[in-house]
């Protein structure tokens, strides 16, 4: 999930970040934040999105580790 523009979430496709999808906030099963990884699911013939909390945490940790590695290399 890249960002919110009002009540619309702007999603970017993994690996193809130039591909955007606008999704109304009410289509999410839980609260989401910028940077969260979400999965498209179908509930009673309705498309919805749910956050993948574990996957999001792993990606954030990987980014933080990389940033720390870069910072430590400069010293």
C-alpha positions as CSV (number, residue, x, y, z in Angstrom):
1,X,0.0,0.0,0.0
2,X,1.7,3.1,-1.2
3,X,-0.5,5.9,0.2
4,X,-3.9,7.3,0.8
5,X,-5.5,10.0,-1.2
6,X,-8.5,10.9,0.8
7,X,-10.5,7.7,1.2
8,X,-8.7,6.0,-1.6
9,X,-5.7,3.7,-1.1
10,X,-3.2,3.7,-3.9
11,X,-1.7,0.2,-4.3
12,X,1.5,-0.6,-6.2
13,X,2.0,-4.0,-7.8
14,X,5.0,-5.8,-6.4
15,X,7.8,-5.9,-8.9
16,X,5.9,-3.5,-11.2
17,X,5.7,-0.4,-9.1
18,X,4.6,1.7,-12.1
19,X,1.3,-0.3,-12.0
20,X,-1.2,1.5,-9.7
21,X,-4.6,0.4,-8.4
22,X,-7.0,2.7,-6.6
23,X,-9.0,1.0,-3.9
24,X,-11.7,2.5,-1.6
25,X,-10.7,2.4,2.1
26,X,-13.8,0.3,2.9
27,X,-12.5,-2.6,0.8
28,X,-9.9,-3.4,3.5
29,X,-10.7,-6.0,6.1
30,X,-8.5,-4.2,8.7
31,X,-6.8,-0.9,9.1
32,X,-3.8,-0.5,6.9
33,X,-0.9,2.0,6.8
34,X,1.4,3.3,4.1
35,X,4.0,0.6,3.4
36,X,1.8,-2.3,4.4
37,X,1.8,-5.3,2.1
38,X,-1.8,-6.4,1.3
39,X,-3.4,-9.4,-0.4
40,X,-6.5,-9.3,-2.6
41,X,-9.1,-11.8,-1.4
42,X,-12.7,-12.6,-2.3
43,X,-15.3,-12.7,0.5
44,X,-18.8,-13.7,-0.7
45,X,-18.1,-12.7,-4.3
46,X,-16.7,-9.3,-3.2
47,X,-13.1,-8.3,-3.7
48,X,-11.4,-7.2,-0.5
49,X,-7.9,-6.6,0.7
50,X,-6.2,-7.7,3.9
51,X,-2.9,-6.7,5.4
52,X,-0.1,-9.3,5.5
53,X,1.4,-8.2,8.8
54,X,4.2,-10.8,9.0
55,X,5.3,-10.1,5.4
56,X,5.2,-6.4,6.0
57,X,7.3,-6.7,9.1
58,X,9.9,-8.9,7.3
59,X,10.2,-6.4,4.5
60,X,10.5,-3.4,6.9
61,X,13.2,-5.3,8.8
62,X,15.1,-6.1,5.6
63,X,15.0,-2.4,4.6
64,X,16.2,-1.3,8.0
65,X,19.0,-3.9,8.0
66,X,20.1,-2.7,4.5
67,X,20.0,1.0,5.6
68,X,22.1,0.1,8.7
69,X,24.6,-1.8,6.5
70,X,25.0,1.3,4.3
71,X,25.4,3.6,7.2
72,X,28.0,1.4,8.8
73,X,29.9,1.1,5.5
74,X,30.4,4.9,5.4
75,X,32.1,5.0,8.8
